[in-house]
């Protein structure tokens, strides 16, 4: 059987690196996977965009194949519009899509958290995450807002932003890979990030996002100037997404144009995206 799945990226409210607790929200940037079983073959074959390390895709596909216990091979093709290593959760979206499509192609029924955890395990093995990114994976899969305990892989709270908000994202050319920040000491900002998490638990997501960004900016060496400009231009909230360097602003429709101008620097790409509030679903093709 052949199956296709599409999942979405996410934006950060609270980055879990410093404390193991995080919060994120669904962002309508797509990652898709097509999986097909190969009854006369063994192992997995993956096709990823040029220049992309296949380790994550291979790890996801292998885990689903083992779980299925079928004597079959699996071929997976990945396509994504989410920029890699910019803080927009490309790895979580790709992992969720591969697990969803692979499970369907192999006739394996999995619960949502089983799907998410298989992808988290593969992401840790591939070293594309520091905490496992359980928060990002849940936001990618479920949409809306999620608040999580990444250490325990526990979904603490689910919620949604007020209707009508859009995202304006500044995507710099430079990437920040997880190995490049794995050796950083985040202990100095733990109290600030704990405060951001407390605000998220209370539902004050906009304030939490900005407290989180102010904490991580200096240690990640990311200038918050454009986030401040976005707020001045009318953004409800703006800050660093993930480990950056992307800056993400939440904006009402009337202020989208002014915030786009505030985030335009002549070098970075600026995208306008909807927020995702829909749970991922696989589609048989």
Order of alpha helices (4+ residues) and beta strands (2+ residues): beta-beta-beta-alpha-beta-alpha-alpha-alpha-beta-beta-beta-alpha-alpha-alpha-alpha-beta-beta-alpha-beta-beta
